[in-house]
Amino acid sequence: ASGVGQENAFAFAEVGAAGIVFAGIDEHKAKEAAETCKTFAPNLEYRAIGLRLDVTNNDQVHEAVDERVKEFRRIDYYVNSAGIDIAKYFVPFGESDIEDYGEVMKVNSRGSFLVIGAVIKQMLSQDERTITSSREGSRSIGRGCIVNVASALPLGAVPNKPAYVASKSAPLSITRAVPMKGGTQGIRVNCVCPAWVQIPMFTEKSARISPIGDIIRKHVSLGRLAQKTEVASFIAFLCSTGASYINGHALTIDAGLPIGPVLG
């Protein structure tokens, strides 16, 4: 209920969503975001709910999905943005803390697996939705759409972050595995892989790691962080009817990071 996930929900509200659920480990922040979101919604019937959710707890996950369906009747879109980083930002592989590794894997990997599984189960029970246009008539847009928020780091060689890279590879792999069956059942799953984004998690990191600004200026062609809105807008597009033929893709938002370091 913060960072990219919160900004994405605000974007959904702006384009007329009927209702949004903010779920996170911090119930106060989730409810606060839900209230703020109402100020962006032109839909007079818009509803926003904030709740506490531990994504690593299977019972909580299924209860949250079941209860929200009772209120909203269906789940059309799910943005999987819950995630944490390791306690120490740069750690050589041989010095990695096994407890730290276990915690980051628990949230980023297990959490993704549990919530996506529960959401897909619900989406499979829903009727497909259709849209109608004057140019092509009516066509199905499926039963639902899921967007995972991973990272650009698992797509390249990044030293001294093995735990985080491994954990963020999980939603990336789920994105590729689920469409093999889900696509034929009307469920699209895609993944966004942003590089560094201006969110509270990054602010906390940069306070501990002074060289990170220099790293970004050296390796990112635009010489700056991505803004939350730049990531959220792309997620909103992936959930739109304009992206109804995009499935199983990991799409980077990195200002050309793989191109190489900026020289000069």
N, C-alpha and C positions, 0 to 999 in steps of 0.2 A: 504494500500500500504506500510505496514511495518510489522515488526515482523514475525509471522508464515506465514501469507499470502504472504509476499514478498519472503520469503525463499522457499515456496512451488512453486511459479511461477518460480524461478530460477531453481528448480529441474525439472519442466516441460520443460523448455527451453533446459536443458541439454540432455533430452531424445528425443528431436526432435519435440516438439510441433510446429505446423504451425503458431500459433499466440496466444498472451495472452493480455488481457486487465487488466490494473491496475486501480482500481477505489477506491477513498478514499476522505475524507473530505478535505485533504490537496493536492491540485492539483499539487503543486511543487514537493512534495515527490512522488506522483504517476508517474509523468513524469520522474523524476530522476531515479526511480526504473525501469521504462520501458527501459530507455537508458542503464542502467547497465546490465539489463537482456540480452541484445543483445550480450554481450561479452561471454555468456555461451552457446549460441545456435549454434549447428553444422549445422542446417538446413539453407541453404543459402537463402531461401525464407521466413525465419522467420520474423514476424512483431510483434511489441509490441507498445501498445498505453496506455498512461496515461491520466486520466481524473478526474475531480472533481465530486464526487457523494455524496449526502446526502441520506443515505439509509432510512431515515425516511420520505422522500418526495416522495409520490407515483408517481407524474408526472415525476420527475427526474429519478426515477427508470425505468419506462416504456420507457421513451425516450432513456435512456442509452442502454437498451436491444435492442430496435428497431434499433437504429443507428449502434450498433456494428454488428448486424445480417446483415445489408446491406453491411458491409465491409467484414465479415468473412463467411457469408451465413448460419452459424449454430453455436450452442453452444453445445459442446460435454461434457465439464466439468465446474462445478461451485464450487468454494471453498468459503464458507461463513465464513469469518474470521473477519469481522468488529465487533468491540466491545470496550466498555469502562468499567472502574471500578468506584466504588463510590469514592467521594472525600476523605473521611476518611476511611482508610483500615479496621479497627476494630471498629464497632459501636454496642453497645447493642441494641436489638430490640426496646425497648421503647424509645430510644434516636435517632432513625433513622430520618433523615431529609426528609420530604415528597417531597421536590423539587429535592433532590438528587436521591431519589427513582424513581421519574418520569422520570428523564433524563436517568438513566441507563436502565430503562425498555423501554424507547422510542427507544434507539439505539439497544440494545441487543435482545429485544423481537419484537417490531413493525418492526424494520429494517429487521430482519430475515424473518418475515412473508411476508413483501412486496417484497423483492428481490427474495426469493425462489418462491413465487407465479408467478412473472413475468417470471422467468427463466423456470419454469415448463410449463407455457403456450407456450413458444417458443419451448421447447423440444418436446412437444406433436405434433407440426406441422412438425417435421422433420422425415425423413425416418430412419428406423433402420439401424444400421451399422453391417457388418458381418466381421468375420476374417476367414482365411483358414489356416489349418495346415495339414501336411502330415499324422498325426496320427488320427485326427478326422474329417477331411474335413472342411466344412463350418458351422459356427454357428453364430447366432445373438448375439451381445453384447449390444443391446438395442439402445434407442434414446439419452440417456444422463446419466450423473452421477453427483450427488451433494454430497459434503462432508461439513457438518457443523462443525465448531470448537466451542465446548462448553467448559466444564471444568470438572475436577474430583470432584469439590466441591459439586455440586448438588447430587452426588451419595452417599454422606455420611453426617453425622451430623457435621456441621461446625458452631460454635458459632460466633456471632457478625458480620456476613456478610449476613444478610437476603436479602437485596436488590440485591446484586450481584448474590447470589445463585438463587433467584427467576428469575432473568433476564436470566441467563444461562440455566435455566430449559426449556425455550421456544424452542431454537433450538433442545434440546434433545427430547422434546415431538413431535416437528414437524417431526423429524427423524423417530419416531415410527408411526406417524399417516399417513404420505404421502404414504409409501410403500403399505398400505392396498389397494390402488387403483393404484398408480403409477407403482408398480412392474409389474402388468399385462399389462401396457401400455409401458413397455420398459424403465422405468426410475428408477434408483437405488438411494436411499438416505441413507447415513450413517453418523455417527458422531464420531469425535475423542474427547476424554475428557482428555486433559493433566493436570497434576498437575502444579507445578511452572516451568516456562520456562524462559530461559535467553533472554528476549526481552526488548525493551526500557520501556514498561509499568512496568515491574518488577524492572528495575533499578531505576525508579522514586519512586516506592513504598519503596524499601529497603533504600533509602536515608531518608525517613520519619519514617520508622519503624525499628529501630536497631535490635530488637530481631528476625526478620524474618529469618536470617541466622541460628540461633540456633533452630528455629522451624523446618526448613528443615532438618538439621542434625539429629534431634531427631526423626522425623516422616517418613523420606524417607530412604528406605533401602540402597540406593547407596550413601546417604549422600550429594547429590548435586542436582542442577537444571537440568532439561532437556535442551538439546541444541536445537536450532531451527531446525537444520538439522534432528534431531531424530524424531521430529513431522512431518516435511515436507516429509520425506521419507515414513512414514506410510500413509500419505494422498495420495501420488503418487501411492502407492500400491493399495489403495482402488479404485483409478480411473483406474487401469490397467485391462487388460483382465484376469489376474490371480485372480482377485477378483470379477469376473462377477457373482458369485453366493452368494455374501455377500450383504445383503440388510436389512435395518431397524435396524442396530446394532449401539449401543453406545460402542465404544472400548476405554478403558482407556490406557493412556500412563503415568504411575505414579510410576514406579519402585516399585510396590507392596505396595502402600500407605495404602490400606485397611487392610493389614496384621497386622498393629499396630505399636506402637513406637519402635524404636531401643533401646534395653537395653544394658547397659554396655559401 
